[in-house]
Amino acid sequence: MENITTLTTKGQVTIPKAIRDKLGLKPFDKLRFFIDEEGEVRIRKAYPSLEDVVASLPALASDLSIEEAIELAKEERAREWAAKLRDS
């Protein structure tokens, strides 16, 4: 699968839809770039580390269930991304 895209003056590119679909990429997914032994650039979907997941959870209060705490963390992350989008 070969696709051509343009590098912007800010160093950004649009990943073609066929590649996003093949990799299962969604908005705000993190990507890992690396250069292999042949000098080719590779892109992979980056998955959060356990430390990232734990750091995104709010401190558990005695009156919150695990499910509620996870939902709070998701809402907080969504607010953070919305703020980043507004600022960019």
C-alpha positions in Angstrom: 0.0 0.0 0.0 1.6 3.3 -1.1 0.2 6.7 -0.5 1.7 10.1 -1.0 1.1 13.1 1.3 2.7 16.5 1.8 4.7 17.8 4.7 3.5 21.2 6.0 5.7 24.0 7.1 4.9 22.9 10.7 6.2 19.4 10.0 2.7 17.9 9.9 1.3 15.3 7.5 -2.2 13.9 7.0 -2.1 10.1 7.3 -4.2 8.8 4.3 -7.5 7.3 5.3 -6.6 3.8 3.9 -3.6 3.7 6.3 -5.6 5.1 9.2 -8.2 2.4 8.6 -5.6 -0.4 8.3 -4.0 0.7 11.6 -7.3 1.3 13.3 -6.3 4.9 14.1 -8.8 7.2 15.6 -8.6 11.0 16.5 -6.2 11.6 19.4 -4.5 8.2 19.1 -0.8 8.4 19.8 1.7 7.1 17.2 5.1 5.7 17.5 7.7 6.5 14.8 10.9 4.6 14.4 13.6 3.9 11.8 14.3 0.3 11.0 17.6 -1.3 10.1 17.2 -0.4 6.4 16.6 3.2 7.2 12.8 3.0 6.5 10.5 5.0 8.8 7.8 2.9 10.4 4.7 4.1 12.2 2.7 2.1 14.8 -0.1 2.8 17.0 1.3 3.6 20.5 -0.5 2.1 23.4 -0.4 3.7 26.8 1.9 2.3 29.4 0.6 1.1 32.7 2.1 4.2 34.3 0.1 6.4 31.9 -3.1 4.6 32.7 -2.6 4.7 36.4 -1.6 8.4 36.3 -4.9 9.2 34.5 -7.0 7.8 37.2 -8.2 10.1 39.9 -7.4 9.3 43.5 -10.0 6.8 44.7 -12.4 8.2 47.3 -14.1 5.7 49.5 -17.5 6.6 48.0 -16.4 5.9 44.4 -16.5 2.5 42.7 -13.8 1.5 40.3 -16.2 2.0 37.4 -17.0 5.5 38.5 -13.3 6.3 38.9 -12.6 5.1 35.4 -15.5 7.1 34.0 -14.2 10.2 35.8 -10.7 9.7 34.3 -12.2 9.4 30.8 -14.1 12.6 31.3 -11.0 14.4 32.6 -9.0 13.2 29.6 -11.7 14.4 27.2 -11.6 17.8 28.8 -7.8 17.9 28.5 -7.9 17.1 24.8 -10.7 19.6 24.2 -8.6 22.3 25.9 -5.6 21.3 23.7 -7.7 21.6 20.6 -8.9 25.0 21.6 -5.4 26.2 22.2 -3.9 24.9 19.0 
